[in-house]
Amino acid sequence: MTISGVALLAICTLLGSYLGDLLGIVLGVKANVGGVGIAMMLLIAARLWLVKQDRLSQGLKLGVEFWGALYIPIVVAMAAQQDVVSAISGGPVVLLAGFGAVILCFAVVALIGRLSGPTETMDEIEAREREAAGAVSDPAVQAATDTPRIAARSQV
């Protein structure tokens, strides 16, 4: 059901907001620190878990996709509610938390890239598919051989 997708988003948003408040308390900032981002990461994790468990129904998928499309307006609306002045008055802790988060994200992306192994580029995939189909690899020869087929289709 679509309502289940909305409920999943609501749960993730509440958990993200709560964890963002806790993170703000731990960092000594009187603000929610990263609650929306945490909520979206929880939503992505929940969706991936549901896919692995083969429990992601079409309705649930539609609900999650619907709110995923509204991600940016939600972030803007929630960010407008943040008390930026109190966050900045937190001092260097805020800057350290921001730099730490960026460095951690870079490290995780690099780790995922290394653990995922080699990947094919789109050119390599297309070349492999052409070879499997027995197509000619030279673009000029390919274009010349495609023209009679196109003309033959238009005569039918």
C-alpha positions in Angstrom: 0.0 0.0 0.0 1.1 3.5 -0.7 0.2 4.5 2.9 2.8 2.0 4.1 5.5 3.9 2.2 4.4 7.1 3.8 4.3 5.4 7.2 7.9 4.1 6.6 9.0 7.7 5.7 7.3 9.0 8.9 9.1 6.5 11.1 12.4 7.3 9.4 11.8 11.0 9.8 10.9 10.7 13.5 14.0 8.5 14.2 16.2 10.9 12.1 14.9 13.9 14.0 15.4 12.2 17.3 18.9 11.1 16.4 19.7 14.5 15.0 18.6 16.1 18.3 20.8 13.6 20.3 23.8 14.4 18.0 23.2 18.1 18.7 23.2 17.4 22.4 26.4 15.3 22.2 28.1 18.0 20.2 26.9 20.8 22.5 24.8 22.5 19.9 21.3 23.6 20.6 20.0 22.4 17.3 19.1 19.3 15.3 22.3 18.2 13.6 21.7 16.2 10.4 18.3 14.9 11.3 16.9 15.0 7.8 20.0 13.4 6.4 19.9 10.6 9.0 16.2 10.1 8.1 16.9 9.8 4.4 19.8 7.3 5.1 17.4 5.3 7.3 14.8 5.3 4.5 17.4 4.1 2.0 18.5 1.4 4.4 15.0 0.3 5.1 14.2 0.2 1.4 17.3 -1.9 0.6 16.5 -4.2 3.5 12.9 -4.7 2.3 14.2 -5.5 -1.2 16.6 -8.1 0.1 13.8 -9.6 2.2 11.5 -9.6 -0.9 8.9 -7.6 1.1 8.9 -4.4 -1.0 5.4 -4.4 -2.5 4.4 -2.1 -5.4 2.4 0.1 -3.1 5.2 0.5 -0.6 7.6 1.2 -3.4 5.2 3.9 -4.8 5.0 5.5 -1.4 8.8 5.6 -0.9 9.3 6.9 -4.5 6.7 9.6 -4.0 8.4 11.0 -0.9 11.8 10.4 -2.5 10.7 12.9 -5.2 9.8 15.4 -2.6 13.2 15.1 -0.8 14.5 18.5 -1.7 11.4 20.5 -0.7 11.3 18.6 2.6 15.0 19.4 3.2 14.5 23.1 2.4 11.4 23.3 4.7 13.1 21.6 7.6 16.3 23.6 7.1 14.3 26.8 7.3 13.2 25.7 10.8 16.7 25.3 12.0 18.1 27.9 14.3 21.3 28.8 12.4 22.4 31.5 14.8 22.5 29.1 17.8 24.3 26.5 15.7 27.0 29.0 14.7 27.3 30.2 18.2 28.3 26.6 19.1 31.8 27.6 18.0 34.4 25.5 16.5 32.6 22.3 17.4 30.1 22.9 14.6 33.0 23.4 12.1 34.7 20.2 13.4 31.5 18.3 13.1 31.0 19.5 9.5 34.5 18.7 8.4 34.4 15.4 10.2 31.1 14.5 8.4 32.6 15.4 5.0 35.8 13.4 5.6 33.8 10.5 6.8 31.6 10.5 3.7 34.7 10.7 1.4 36.2 7.7 3.3 33.0 5.7 3.1 32.6 6.4 -0.7 36.2 5.3 -1.3 35.7 2.2 0.8 32.6 1.2 -1.1 34.4 1.8 -4.4 37.2 -0.4 -3.4 35.0 -3.2 -2.0 32.7 -3.2 -5.0 35.5 -4.4 -7.3 36.0 -3.5 -10.9 33.1 -2.1 -12.8 32.4 -1.8 -16.5 31.9 1.6 -18.2 28.9 2.1 -20.5 31.2 1.9 -23.5 32.6 -1.5 -22.4 29.0 -2.8 -21.9 27.9 -1.6 -25.3 31.0 -3.0 -27.0 30.4 -6.4 -25.3 26.7 -6.4 -26.4 27.7 -5.5 -30.0 30.2 -8.4 -30.0 27.6 -10.8 -28.6 25.2 -9.7 -31.3 27.8 -10.1 -34.0 27.8 -6.4 -34.9 30.8 -4.7 -36.6 32.9 -2.6 -34.3 33.8 0.1 -36.9 31.3 3.0 -36.6 31.5 3.8 -40.3 30.9 0.3 -41.4 28.1 0.0 -38.8 26.4 3.1 -40.2 26.6 1.8 -43.7 25.1 -1.5 -42.8 22.3 0.1 -40.7 21.1 2.3 -43.6 19.8 -0.6 -45.8 17.9 -2.1 -42.8 16.3 1.3 -42.1 15.3 1.7 -45.7 13.9 -1.9 -45.9 11.8 -1.2 -42.8 10.3 1.9 -44.2 9.2 0.1 -47.4 7.3 -2.5 -45.4 
